[in-house]
Amino acid sequence: MEPDEDGPDLFVFHKAIQHHHIRSLTEGQKVEYTAGHGPKGPEAEEVIPM
């Protein structure tokens, strides 16, 4: 995932997506998230599709 503001790209695990029926994101889809750091580097946590 590429943030709107400057910063590194973020890895997104499907389990971080906070929606019952959505398990993937489309390119360019807007989301809200918390930035974190995981085993693969920077990652998005608590991802909420808009």
SULVEN-V227589 format. One record per residue. N is the residue number from 1. BURIAL is b if it has 9 or more other C-alpha atoms within 8 Angstrom, else e. Layout:
# SULVEN-V227589
N,BURIAL  N,BURIAL
This chain:
# SULVEN-V227589
1,e  2,e  3,b  4,e  5,e  6,e  7,e  8,e  9,e  10,b  11,b  12,b  13,e  14,e  15,e  16,b  17,b  18,b  19,e  20,e  21,e  22,e  23,b  24,e  25,e  26,e  27,e  28,e  29,e  30,e  31,e  32,b  33,b  34,e  35,b  36,e  37,e  38,e  39,e  40,e  41,e  42,b  43,b  44,b  45,b  46,b  47,b  48,b  49,b  50,e
